[in-house]
Amino acid sequence: MASLVVKLGSSIVADASGEVRTDVIEPICAAVAERHAAGDKVVMVTSGAIARGMRLMELPARPATMDELQAASAVGQGKLYRAYDELLTARGVSSAQVLLTFFDMSARTHYLNARQTLSKLLDWGVVPVINENDTTTTDEISFGDNDFLAAQVTILLGCDRLVLLTDTDGLYSADPSRDPGAELIRDVRDFEQLEQLDIGFSASPLGSGGMRSKVVAAEMATAAGIPATIANGTDARAVSRALAGDDVGTRFHPQDGKVSSFKLWLKYAKPTHGSLTVDEGAARALRERGTSLLPVGIVDVKGEFNAGDAVEVRAVDGTRPIGKGIVNYSNGELKRIVGMKSDAVRETMPRAAEEAIHRDYFVLD
């Protein structure tokens, strides 16, 4: 018995007009039902709520503003899940709609609650159908097409594999739509071998991720010791084989060592909104001892950001970034306490956190 997460991208779920591709998702649901009958525990992660909402509201193009994106998602979400529920129910499989946000993955209590709920659903023989809660989120709605969410759920549950379904046979050496000589990459064991490839973002008017976010999601999963596969979701046989763990599409093999799902998300998915320059002592402490960043070690603050945003951390020597972290202060607040020792910080801002960035919310570049 295996546990797996299968993720369906917008190009799989909806056509160019935003209509649900029943002819595509029906055989995928059939393959899920097949694995379910074999005793496997299956989680589905889907995109497409915004695309579905666009179709229902007759919008001519993907909205550009956050309120329109969220409203389109609110319109499309329930209708999209109903399609999955009907297809799975017809095959004797019970399903449950689950909406998650970044905070469900990052805050410890929310993280544990999400894991307990999903685990109980799987114990009951229910297939969770998960989507990002686009109606309230502010980050994933603009980047990733839920690929990162799928990787996070895979890691959260400690699943045996992650399957990312797209509209190509896998990862190619170049864009096959532009380069007829592009070759399918069958196996990836070292992600450095991909650095020279032209792995682009989405060209779809409905999606937001593209192949790059799928490769990053695979990297996140394999960094946690979990294999991943990118396969063609429009090929029913390929889907069935990928879910069974067969050699199909592009297979990403587990990497040595494990990194927490939160730090993987922070490193690869959360956008930065500014930068902090730190002195040599702070840079050395971050790199070598894994300490928190205190205001006393900061020498410069650039950009505009709020508490809870991610910022880049750089050394004064101007070399490559040290890492990335979530700040406890806005840029304006940090400028008031730059270079101050902890006692002075507490006097200036009595209720403020001691750390500018806590070590649990910092990841090296």
FENNOR-V296935 format. One record per pair of residues at least 12 apart in sequence whose C-alpha atoms are under 7 Angstrom apart, sorted by the first residue. I is the first residue (numbers start at 0). GAP is how many residues later the second one is. Records with the same first field share a line. If there is no record, write none. Layout:
I=GAP + GAP
This chain:
0=38 + 39
1=38 + 39 + 158
2=37 + 38 + 39 + 156 + 157
3=37 + 38 + 39 + 155 + 156 + 157 + 158
4=37 + 38 + 39 + 145 + 149 + 156 + 157 + 158
5=37 + 38 + 39 + 156 + 157 + 158
6=37 + 38 + 39 + 143 + 156 + 157 + 158
7=37 + 38 + 39 + 156 + 157 + 158
8=37 + 38 + 136 + 156 + 157
9=37 + 38 + 196 + 197
10=155 + 156 + 196
11=12 + 154 + 155 + 221 + 222
12=12 + 35
13=34 + 37
16=38
17=33 + 34 + 36 + 37
18=33 + 36
19=32
23=210
25=61
26=209
27=208 + 211
28=58 + 59
30=208 + 209
32=55 + 58 + 60
40=81
41=85
42=84 + 85 + 86
43=84 + 85 + 86
44=84 + 85 + 86 + 105
45=84 + 85
46=84 + 98 + 99
48=24 + 27 + 28 + 31
49=19 + 22 + 23 + 26
50=155
51=24 + 28
52=19 + 20 + 22 + 23
53=18
61=143 + 144
69=64 + 65
70=64
72=61 + 62
73=61
80=16
92=33
93=32 + 33
94=31 + 32 + 33 + 34
95=30 + 31 + 32 + 33
96=31 + 32 + 33
97=30 + 31 + 32 + 33
98=31 + 32 + 33 + 34
99=31 + 32 + 33
100=31 + 32 + 36
104=157
105=156
114=41 + 42
131=14
141=66
142=65 + 66
143=64 + 65 + 69
144=62 + 63 + 64
146=66 + 67 + 70
147=69
150=66 + 69 + 70
151=109
154=66 + 69 + 106
159=66
160=65 + 66 + 67
161=65 + 66 + 67
162=65 + 66 + 67 + 79 + 80
163=50 + 65 + 66 + 67
164=65 + 66 + 67 + 68
165=65 + 66 + 67
166=65 + 66 + 67
167=63 + 64
168=62 + 63 + 80
169=14 + 60 + 61 + 62 + 79 + 80
170=13 + 14 + 79
171=12 + 13
172=12 + 24
173=23 + 24
184=65
185=63 + 64 + 65
186=63 + 64 + 65
187=63 + 64 + 65
188=63 + 64
198=12 + 13
199=12
217=34
219=44
221=30 + 31 + 32 + 33
222=31 + 32 + 34 + 35 + 36
223=34 + 35
224=29 + 30 + 33
225=28
226=25 + 26 + 27
227=23 + 24 + 25
228=20 + 21 + 22 + 23
229=19 + 20 + 21
230=17 + 18 + 19
262=100
266=57 + 96
269=40
270=39
271=38 + 39 + 40
272=30 + 31 + 32 + 36 + 37 + 38
273=28 + 29 + 30 + 31 + 37 + 38
274=26 + 27 + 28 + 36 + 37 + 38
275=22 + 24 + 25 + 26 + 35 + 36 + 37 + 38
276=21 + 22 + 23 + 24 + 36 + 37 + 38 + 39
277=19 + 20 + 21 + 36 + 37 + 38
278=18 + 19 + 20 + 36 + 37
279=35 + 36
281=15
282=32
289=69
290=68
291=63 + 65 + 66 + 67
292=62 + 63 + 64 + 65
293=60 + 61 + 62 + 63
294=42 + 43 + 44 + 45 + 46 + 60 + 61
295=42 + 43 + 44 + 45
296=42
297=40 + 41
298=39 + 40
300=30 + 34
303=27
304=25 + 26
305=23 + 24 + 25
306=20 + 21 + 22 + 23
307=18 + 19 + 20
308=17 + 18
309=14 + 15 + 16 + 17
310=13 + 14 + 15 + 16
311=12 + 13
320=44
321=42 + 43
322=40 + 41 + 42
323=38 + 39 + 40 + 41
324=32 + 36 + 37 + 38
325=31 + 35 + 36
326=29 + 30
327=25 + 28 + 29
328=27
341=12
